[in-house]
Amino acid sequence: MQAKTPEQSKTTMTDMVLPSETNPLNNLFGGELLARMDRAASISARRHSRRIVVTASVNHVAFNRAVPLGSVVTVEAKVSRAFNTSMEIYIDVWMEDRESGARTKANEAIYTFVAVDATGRPVAVPEVTPETKIEKERFDAALRRKQLSLLLAGKIKPNDATELRALFD
């Protein structure tokens, strides 16, 4: 199985915030944004693995800025690292100013997807070869995030979390 770059899985979805998608403050519902990010991440994971993919977890979501009614929102997703059958997808959400067209990063998230066969059994996925500085940073941090998640779930012992231990040594 040949490794792929994050760019090969890049998925960009652009849409406008409509009245039915907003809360009483006329900002995009958080759940609506989560759904948009999940769809983009799913497409990204499928592009990387070329398999059926399922959401395994939402590891991190930061709602840093409200996204007002009428805003043009762009969700960009890329596979940041692949493990045996799972893939971490890093998602950046951009908001475009209605008048100037300037883009501002509004939110970000990290999802994990697992590739499965037609019966739902996990299957192997290609490795990721990061190219840019930010892709390399996200790739390296993904292993620490995975070890932290496994440690908190009781699936590995503290001594086995080598990447996390290295932060404190």
Disulfide bonds with the S-S distance in Angstrom:
none
